[in-house]
Structures are given as C-alpha cells and as structure tokens.
Amino acid sequence: MACYSPSMIYISILMAFNMLGNIYRAYIHEQYSLLAFILFVYFSFFLLLYFSYAYRRFPSQEKSLHKDIIGLVIWFLYSAIIFGFVFQFSPILGFLAALFLYVVAIAGSAIFYYIYVVHEEDENERKWFCGSVSLSQGELDVISEKV
C-alpha cells in the first residue's frame, strides 16, 4: 500500500478544485482542446506518482523487463505532460520563446529518458548521491543524549 504524505494529499485536493474550475471555464468558452488537456494532465499526474512509487520499489541493482517498462512509462508520461504544456502555451508566446520551450522540453525529456531507462547506478554512486552516513548504535545514543 502506498504511503502518501499530508502535503501530497493537500496538493491533490488543491489540484482537484483547480481542475474543476478550469474545466468549467474551458467548457463555458468552448475550448475543448484545453478541456482534454486539463483532464490528461490531472490523470497523468496521478499515474506518474503511482508508477514512480512502483519504480522505487524495485531494488536498484535489479534488471527486469517490468522495471524497464515502468521506466519507459514514467518517461512517456513526463514527456507528454511537458510537451502538452509547451503546445498549449506556445501560441501565446512569440516564435523564439516557443522554440526555446520546445528545446527545454526535449532536453528535459532526454534527461528523464537517461535517468529512468539508460542509467544504471551502482551501490557506490547511490551512497554518494544520497549522502548516507553509517553510524553505530553507540554513536546514535550519544547523539540522542545531546538532543
């Protein structure tokens, strides 16, 4: 079972109210493409959270088809959301700004593809990246006494 923090629940509730207001405004102004985009972003956000949680449950050293497929799904959802935002906002911006946003979206998509599909970290990289520190029980007792 997934464990969600109170901040994630709060963000989800705010997103639901914001989504309902935006759906109403898009429907009133007959902007059906925006309506579809709002629904897509809302549901893909939750799918992205679900698949990210599922991806983190795999051990970092495990190589399996399921892990690769979940990594591809995460990359696809992230890329689709980012490209959707760029597509929705590009008519408002000028040509150069829209072109810059597409370049940023492509770069972000490439970075996420590398992180979730190509990159295989070993245990030393993970410890360095997370900054984990190993403490003995005696050191933990000394620290807890000082606090």
BELPEZI-V994645 format. One record per helix or strand of 3 or more residues. SS is the DSSP state (H for helix, E for strand). FROM is the first residue (numbers start at 1). TO is the last residue. If there is no record, write none. Layout:
ss=(SS SS)
from=(FROM FROM)
to=(TO TO)
//
This chain:
ss=(H H H H H H)
from=(6 32 65 95 123 137)
to=(28 57 90 118 130 146)
//
